Amino acid sequence: MRRTGIALATLALGFTTACSKDETTTSQTPEARAANAGIVATKSDGEDNNRKIAMRDNCDPRDPAWAPTGGCLLRKGDVTVAEFGLFLRSPLTNPPNGQLIGHPSWRNEPSHLAIESGRTLRVTNEGGRTHTFTEVKQFGGGRVPPLNVGLTPAPECATAVNVPAGVKIEVANLTDGIHRFECCIHPWMRATVRVQREMESM
Ligand SMILES: [Cu+2]
C-alpha cells in the first residue's frame, strides 16, 4: 500500500517539473494536482476513506434550548431546537403531520457504503449531539418516543450504546451481505453497509 503511494508521489513530482505552469492546471493527473497542493495522494488513504462514516448534525451551540438534553458541542452550527422540531414531521401525510421525516442535517455521511470482507468500519460522531450507530434487523423507531412519530422501536435500540460528540467507534467482524444501522435517538439517521468479497466487481 505504502509503495503505491510513493510511486504516485514520484510520478506527480515528474509531472510538476516537466510541465509549464499553465499545463499544471489543465493536463495533470488528480495525483499530480494533489501533490501540487501539498497533499500526498495515496491509494491506501482512498481505501481508508471508503470505510468511514460520519454521524453529523448541525445543532446551534448558541441555543440554550439544547442544554436540557445534553447541550450542543459543535463550535459552528445553526439549527435551533425550534427549527429541529419544525422538520420532525411532514404535513403531507394522512393524518397531517402523521409521519416522521426528521431534520436532514441529522444524517450519516455517506449513508451507503460497500466494504471488502474482513475490513473494519470506522464511525465518528462529528456532530454536536449524542448519536448511536446501532445495527438493526429492520429500520424502525428509536428509544426516544417523541422522535419516533409512529414508528415501532427497533428492538436492538433497547441496548443501543451512545456515541457522544467527538467519539470514534469501530465496527468489526461484519459478515458478508447488507447491514442496516440506525441512530436509536434520531431514527431517520440510517446507513446501509454492504460487505462483499470482490470490490472490483461492483
Ligand atoms: Cu442521532
Residues whose N, C-alpha, C, O or C-beta is under 5 A from the ligand:
A	BS01	CU	T130 H131 T132 C183 I185 H186 M189
